Amino acid sequence: MLGYKGLDGKAKVFVNSTTRPGTLSRFHPLLSVTDFPGTPSKTRRLHAADFSSSLGHDLSHYPDLSHYLKVSLLQIAQGIESSHIGTAIRESMWAFPILNLVHLLGLMVAAGTIVYWDLRLLGLGLRRSAVSELGRQLLPWTWGGFTVMFISGSLLAWSEAGRLYNNFFFRVKVLFLLLAGLNVLIFHLTIYRSVSAWDHTPVTPLRARIAGALSLFLWFGLIAAGRAIGYSLDYGV
Amino acid sequence: MSVAIRGAPWPFPVLETLHIVGLLLVFGTVLIVDLRLLGAVLRREPGWQVSGDLMRWAWPGFGVQILTGPLLFIANSRKFYDSPFFRSKLVLLVLAIAFHFIVVRRVSASVDAGVSPPRARLAGGVSLALWAAVIVSGLSIELF
């Protein structure tokens, strides 16, 4: 029986329709690890009757929902790592390095075009090309490379999610990725709207230059953090 | 020096990161110039202009790579020397650079705005394939 005290003070249970009665799947870390106190783990039968019998009972020994949320993020990550796909990637001789190769080739295309787009925004490169024209021409390649990179990167993270959860460089990488996305969003919603006014000028507005510099910095950080993840996992630094 | 780079945990990944950043400038140029020759991007601009503007940034990138590459090599020279990927990378790199200066430069100098003649497409395709092979070989040294 797995339960917690809900925000409304009533008993709640984790019900997972994919878990058959009598089994506790390792694919559901919430069910396998965060046991309700005082009950034997593993071979308990999860019946609707079990849930209903506890509803309305004394809740004083039920932990709060926050207790489960705190421990469960790491456990979810560990559960992802030990899933079929995660294990298959990790243990295959070829899947991990090939995914890594695809990840880096996607990075080359995405970041190779982003660098020159940023240099144009800084007014330092491709100054004879119109900004909007360059964006129209290069950004489809950037997004193509990024999609390849994101899918392969997600599969790589899947196979070592449990170890990545506490990895400093992985957290930096996720943070920088979000910041890079935010930077693109802000740029497109603000200064890029008036691009027709500065499309052909070699010297770009300050806000465009800030966006370009931020993007270069964040992508450098993303690459450095990405490289550091592999080393820190190998050497436990 | 080899021991100094290998001994601490950080010099090798830091050098590798710089090597990759240099590569981004070089490969970004190669990618955009070759795609222009293929007629896939920036067709409205002349080939010589795209190539000229980009090459200014490819040189510093290449400079970083020339500095960091040998340092990475001497840190683990035996491993690199024995790696078939390292050998193929060096051969392909020489071919790609030679092809760039002998063919791609001349062809892109003759490509005007709005066109992408068959010989430009051929040169762009061959160049892109060569550089892709260089990068796949280079990455494979560490990955496999």
Interface residues (C-beta under 8 A of the other chain):
Chain A: P97 N100 L101 L104 L105 M108 V109 A111 G112 T113 V115 Y116 L119 G125 L126 R127 R128 S129 E133 L134 Q137 L138 W141 F220 I223 A224 R227 A228 G230 Y231 Y235 V237
Chain B: P9 F12 P13 V14 E16 T17 I20 V21 L23 L24 L25 F27 G28 T29 L31 I32 L35 V41 L42 R44 E45 Q49 V50 D53 L54 R56 W57 A132 I135 V136 L139 S140 L143 F144
